[in-house]
Amino acid sequence: MEKNIIEEQLCRMEEEAVREMLHYYEKRGKQKIKELIKRAAGRYVPPKDLIFWPTALIANSLTEWGLEDRFLPDVKNYFDRWIKAGMPIYFVDDVLAGVSLIDLYKKTKEDKYKKGADKLADYLFGLERKEGDEKGLIPYRPSQKNGHIYADGIGMICSFLIKYGVEFENIHGVELGLRHMGSMLDLGMDGKTGLPYHGFRYADGTKYGIIGWGRAVGWIFMSVARSLSCLESYLAGYMTDSTKEKTEAGETGEREESGEFLECCKKAYGELDKAFWELFHTIEPYQKQNGSFGWQLEAMEGPEDSSATAMIAYGVVMRLDGQGMANGVGRAGGAGKQEVAGSLPESLEVVRNPAQRAAEYLLSCEKNGKIYQCSAECKGFSEYPQLYGAYPWSLGPGLGVLRWYGMNFCG
């Protein structure tokens, strides 16, 4: 595909992404009237959640590839209005926005964004103490008192807590994030296929939902890759600092590795790197000829799902370009990456082609800045409406994948 055509598509998608990030939850016309009627009748109306997961996915795509100055005012606006509203946290899903809140703090060094990230972390630590199960795992909807752990929630919690823990050297954040992901990989996977169920309950070991729901796979895979990117950046930086100290001191041999936090990050990196490759080799055979993944991965003759494709591909390209992303560069091969990521040669040879094919499929789904063929919002375990359109959960991760594609294949 020609470079100028892809650039035009990316431009449309970026404009649409900013618009949806800032205005997706605004109610108009009939929707507004319906809410007024519900309130008047005393029925439940969901709160206006300014950082709920669909818009957070878009924010992630604008910040994780290096928060460019052209996006900075919009990303600041997105979080400033939440801060001005008192930083309300309604659901576990809200913590996904914390991934970009940390990126914004790193970019601006403005303390209010650090305070926002701290509040999200404290919210999860509080849920762990008050609502956590026997293993300290946080249910997706604590108020329902059912102990259900969802892949969606695991992906959001692990993504944020490990990034928060690494950035601010909070060992409990890293450990709790890793505990959630480790539990999903131990208790939430199908023994025959290696694909995840939608969720599980720790108390009795019951697994729920279908096996291989596309977005469940995507949530887990994105989270593992994002966490590896953060850990890789920290460990590579540690090794770079170590080399510099040895040079300046005229010493030879390795710097003595000490510190509980460093050992925690090494452990997390080793476990998640292993998990990434096991997941990748399980998922990759289900990629269709045109680069897509299905709404349920084993349903090879079923509908394609651009959101599952985008989320899985986002995890792939994050792993390919992890060091560049973590440093706000957005290009492969950051300093120290080869020393940290022993599996890098495999990623370059095995992962790049599936990522490219997925990106080209996503380009084919773009129209007027939106990514179509996206399955509608899930309603709960085994409630997956067979409706397909354009939603933020395809546009957000899809934009991240296509920004990577544009930089690596059209630059």
N, C-alpha and C positions, 0 to 999 in steps of 0.2 A: 504494500500500500504506500502511496506517495506521502512524503514527509509533510507537505503543506496541508493535505487532507486530514492527516492525523492531528496536526496542530490546530486545525479548525475545530475538530471534534473535541479536543481537550479544552479549548477555550470555551466552547458551549457548555461542557460539563462543569468546568470550574465556576462559571457564572451561575449555573443552576444549583450547584452544590452550596454556594454561599447563600443563595436565596432560600433554599430549603433549610439550611442550618439556622437561619435567623427567623424564618416565618412558618416553618412546617406546622406548628401547633396552633397557629392562629385560626380561630373559627369564624366562618363567614356564612351569611345567608341562612339556609335551612339548618345547618349544623348548629349555629348559634341559637336559633329558635328552639331546637330540640333540647339543648342543654337548659335553657330557661324553663321549659316545661318540666323537665326532670327535677330541677331544683325546687320548683313550686310544688311538685308532688311529693317532695321529700325523698326522692330517689337519689342513689349515689351517682355523682358525676366526678370522673377522674380529675385530679388537680392539674393545673397547667404546669407541667414539668419542663422547666427551661433547659435541662441538660439530660433529658431522657435518652436512652440508647440509640434510637435512630439518628438523631441529630449529632450525638457523640461520635458515631461512626464517621460522619462527614468531617467533624472537627479533627478526628484522628488522621484522616487522609490529607488534611491541609497542614498539619504540624509535623508529622512523623518523617517527612522527606526533607526536613529543613524548613522551618517556618519562615517563608519568604516575606519581605517587607510588604509586598502587595496584598498579602492575606492578613497581615498583622492587625489592621484596624477592625476587620470583621471578626477575627477570633477574639480580640479584646472585647468587642461589643457583646459577643456571645456570652462571655464569662462575666463581664462587668454588670450586666443586667441581673444575672443570678446572684452576684455578690451584693448588689444594691437591694435585692429582694430579701436579703438575710441569709443567703446560702441554704435554702431549704433542700432537704434530702427526703424524698418520698419512698424510693425503692432501691433495692440492691443495684438495679440497672444503672442508677445515676453515677456509680463509681467509675464507669467506663470513661466518662468525660474527664476524669482525673488524669488519665494518660496524657491528654492534650493540655490540661492545666499545668502539669509539670513541664511540658515543652514550652509553654508560654512563660512560666517563671524563669526557665533557663535562658530564654531569649531576652526578657525584659529586666530580670532581677527585681521585679516589683513584689514587695512583701505580701500584698493582698492575695496574690496567686498561690504563694506558699501556704498561707493560712487556709485557703480553700482546699488545697490538697491535704493539709493536716486534718481538716474537719472530715473529709471523706474517709481518711484512714481511721480516725477515731470512731467514726460511725461503724465501720466494719469490726474494729476491735471490740466495740461495745456489743454488737450483735453476737460476736464469738462468745463473749462472757454470758450474755443473757439468753440467747436463743440457739446457741450452737448445740449440736448433738454430742454423743459420747466422745467423738473424735475432734470436737470443736469446729465441725463443718457448719457453714451458714446456709440455712434453707433459702430457697429462692424467694419465697413469700412467707416470712416468719409468722405473720399474723394468722396464717391458715393452720398453724400448729400440726402440720402433717409430716414434717421432716423430709420433704421432698427436695432432693438436690438436683438441679437442672444443669445440663451442659452449658446452657447460656450463661447462668450465674457463675459457674466455675470459670468460664472464659473471661468474664468481666472482672471477677474478683482477683484471679491470678494475674491478669494483665496489669491491673492497677497496683496491687500490693507489691509485686516484685519490682516494678518500675519505681514505685515510691521508696521501697526499701533500699534499692541500689543507689538511687539519687541522693537520699538523705541518710544513708548508712543506718537504717533501721532494721536490725536483725530479725525482729519479730515479723515485720512486713514480709521479708523474703521467706521466712520459715512458714508463715501461715499461707502465703500464696502457693508455695511448693506443696504444702500439705493438701490443699484443695485439689490441685492438679494431680498429685500422686494418687489421691483417693479415687478420682475419676478414672484414672488409668488402671487402677487395681480392681475397682468395684463396679465400674460403669460400662465395661466393654463386653462385647459378645465373644465368648471363647472360641467359636468356630471361625468367624470372619475377621475378628480383630477390629471391627467397627464399633463405634459407641452406640449404646442405647441413648435415648433422650435424657434419661436421668436415673436416679436410684434412691433408695433410702438406706442409710447406714444401719439403722436399728435392726432390721431383719434381712438385709441383703437383697431385697426385691429390686428388680430392674424394671423401668417403666418406659412407655413410648415404643416407637419402632426402632429397629436396628438400622443405622446408617442414614438417618435423616440428614439431608445435605447441610443445613445450617448448623446442626449440632456438631458435625464434623468440622465445619468452618470455624465455629467458636473455639473449639479445642485447639485446632491447628494454628489459628492466628495467635492465640494466647501463648502457646508454647514458643512460637517463633519470636513474638515480641519480647517475651521474657529472656530468651537466649540473646537477643540483640542487646538488651540492657546489661545483662551479665557479661557478655562478651566485651562491651565497651569498658566496663569497670576493670575486668581482668587484664585487658590489653593495656589500659592506662596504668595499671599497677606494674605490669612488666616493663613498660616504657620508662616509668619512674625508676624502677629498679636498675635498669641498664644505665640510665643517666647517673644515678648515684654511684654505681660501680666505676663508671668512667671517670667521674670527678674525683673519686677516692683512690683511683689507681688500683682497684681490687680486681681479683679474678674469682670465678665461681659464682654460684647463684646467691642472690640476697636471701638471707634467712626469712622464710615465709612464716609469719606468725599472725596471731590475731583471730579471734573467734569469728569476726565478720568475714574476713577473707576466706576462711575455711568453709563457712556457710555458703558463700557465693560459689566456691569451687564445687561443692557438693551439688548445689542446685544446677549448676551448668552441666555437670556430668550426667545427672539424671534426665534433664530435659533434652540434652543433645541426643541421648539414646532414644528417648521417646519420640523426638522429631523424626528420626530416620525410620523407626518402626512404623510410625503413622504414615509417613510418606510412601513407603513401599507397600503399605496396605491400601492406601487411597489411589495411587497412580493407575493401577489397572482399570479403574472404573471411569477414567476420563474418556469421553466419547471421541469419535473420529474428528468432529468439528471443534474440539478443544473444551467442550462444556462438561459439566457434571449434572447429573439428574437431581430432582428434588429429593429423591431417595437413591443413594448411590448404586444399589443393586438393581434398581429399576431401569435397566439399560434401554428399554423400549418405551419408557415413560417420558413425561415432559422434562425438558431441560430447565434448569433453574439458574438464572444469571447471578442470584445472590449467593447460592452455594458455590458457584464457580468463582465469583469474585472473592469470597472469604477464603477459600482454599488457596487460590492464587496469591492473595495478599500474604498469607503465611509463607508461601514458597518464595516470593520475591523479597520478603523481609529477611529470610534466611540467606538469600543470595547477596543482598545488599545491606545486611544487618549492621556491619560496622559503620558504613557510610550514613545510614539512617540515624544510628545512635549519636553520631557526631554532627548531625545536621548537614551532612554533605550530599547524601542521596546518590552516591556512586559506589560501585563495588570496590572492595580491597582496601579498607582503611588500615592505618598503621597498626601493627601488632596482630592483625586478624589471623594470619597463617599460624602464628605461634599458639594462639588460643584455640582455634577451630581446626582440630586435626582432620575433620571430615570435609574441609573446604574443597579439595579436589573432586570429591564425589558430588558436591553440590553444584560445582561448575559444569560437570559433564552430564549429570543425571537430572538435575532440576531445571536447568535453563529452558530446555525444549518444551516441557509441559507448561511452564509459566508463559512462554511466548505464545503457544497455541491457545491458552486460556485468554490471554490479552487480546488476541485477534478475534476470538469469539465475542468477547465483550464489546469490542469496537463494532461488530456487526449488529449488536443489540441497541446501539445508541441512536436516538432520534431526538432532536431539539434539546440536547443536553441531558436527557434522561436515559437510563439503561432499562430497557423493557425485558420481558420474559422472566420477570422476578416473581417468585411465589409470594402470596399474601401473608399477612402476619399470622403466626401460629397462635392458637387459642389455649394450648395446654398439651399435656401428654396425649398423643395420638389424635390430635385435632389440627389437621393440616389442610386448610381449604385449598382445593384445586383451582385457585384463581390466580391469574398471572397478569402483571402489569408493570408499572414503574414505581419503585419505592426507594427511600433513602438507604435501605440495607443492601441494595445492589449498587447504588450510585456511590456511596461512601467508600467501601473497599474497592469497588471497580475503578474509581478515580485514582486511588493509590497505585493500583496495578498498572494503569495506563500511563501514569506519570513516570513510573519505572520503565515501562516499555518505550516511551518517547525518548527518555534519556539514554537508553542503552541501544536502541535500534534505529533511532531517527536523528541522533545528534550529529 
